[in-house]
Amino acid sequence: MIELPGSSPRAVSVTTTSAIVVRENRGRKKLVLCNDGSDIMYLVRGQTAVINTGIRLNANGGSIVDEPDILGRMYLGPWSAIVATTTSVLTIAEDGG
C-alpha cells in the first residue's frame, strides 16, 4: 500500500453487502484504495455499491488513486464497496482532514 504523508493508513473488510468504506472528508487531498483480497471489488462514489457497476478493482492489488483534477476539484464525499462472493480487504490511505 502507498502511504501518503500525513495520512492514516487503514484496512477494512468488504463483504457481499454494500457498505461505506471511506467517510466524507472535506479536508481530503488524495485518496488511495487498494484491493488486498482475492475477490473482485466494486467501488462507487456515494452510498450504495452494486456488483458489476462503478469502479472495478481487480483482486490481489487492483487500485485507484483519487486526487484533484486540473482545476483543483476533488470528490470529498463517501465511498462504498462490495464484493461478489467472499470477504476481501480494502487498504486505504487518505491525505488531509
C-alpha positions, 0 to 999 in steps of 0.5 A: 500500500502507498502511504501518503504523508500525513495520512492514516493508513487503514484496512477494512473488510468488504463483504457481499453487502454494500457498505461505506468504506471511506467517510466524507472528508472535506479536508481530503487531498488524495485518496488511495484504495487498494484491493488486498483480497482475492475477490473482485471489488466494486467501488462507487462514489456515494452510498450504495455499491452494486456488483458489476457497476462503478469502479472495478478493482481487480483482486490481489492489488487492483487500485485507484488513486483519487486526487484533484483534477486540473482545476483543483476539484476533488470528490470529498464525499463517501465511498462504498464497496462490495464484493461478489462472493467472499470477504476481501480487504480494502487498504486505504490511505487518505491525505488531509482532514 
